[in-house]
Amino acid sequence: MDHSAKSDDNKAKYEVTKDSNGVQQVLLRNPRGASVKVSLFGGQVVSWKKENGEELLFTSSKANFKPPMAVRGGIPICFPQFGNRGILEQHGFARNRMWIIDENPPPLHPNDSKGKSFVDLLFTPSEEDLKRWNHSFEFRLRVALDFDGYLTMISRVRNINCKPFSFSIAYHTYFSISDISEVRVEGLETLDYLDNLQQKERFTEQGDALTFESEIDRVYLSSEDVIAVLDHEKKQTFVIRKEGLPDVGKLKFPS
């Protein structure tokens, strides 16, 4: 089912399909052949492919795509809680709820629309969710794929009843990499981090770049807005740019 607008480049362009369990997925494509696939279960990006068809995201061979189990792979949305830092289940409940497509989303800015396809997904809590976390909200997630194959995700949380509340949010991204010994992360130099393998004790990163020789499970605090993940074997670099999110959480190996 094609939802592309023929006359307005600023409108959403996507195709709706279903996975093997009957869950709707949104397929975004750019003119060069790159693609992104987003499941309405969890609002989760489950695939991001380059124009040559190479998959950029990892999904576990043991992943269960049948609701209500959260999918281990892609880019799960952690909301309204990250990890076990709160009263809810691990990473909150947004990642294992059904989202809906906004058929009439706000348009892209004219200067940002060329060759870009996008979709807006919406999530609001059910009555059962409100019994466990009594805050009314609307979560809007925009997933966009531009002409050069770059993936952008924008989250907006709207307070519906104006009662103040706090939340945490994370894009729990699983990158597809080669041998972990060939990977390094740059942009974390001198940052403080919480080590989940040592009861969340706080340390300071000492190295010029983070490499992986043993198990790591950390949350880096107040990070820069640009982080790079370099895969020397694949000769590939993931550049992560963020706005409005203070920390990098979490870096974990093995995943």
PyMOL commands that set and color helices and strands:
alter all, ss='L'
color gray80, all
select helices_A, chain A and resi 94-96+110-112+127-132+180-182+196-198
alter helices_A, ss='H'
color red, helices_A
select strands_A, chain A and resi 15-18+24-29+35-39+44-49+77-78+100-101+117-123+137-145+151-159+170-171+183-186+192-195+201-204+210-211+216-220+226-231+236-241+248-253
alter strands_A, ss='S'
color yellow, strands_A
deselect
rebuild
show_as cartoon
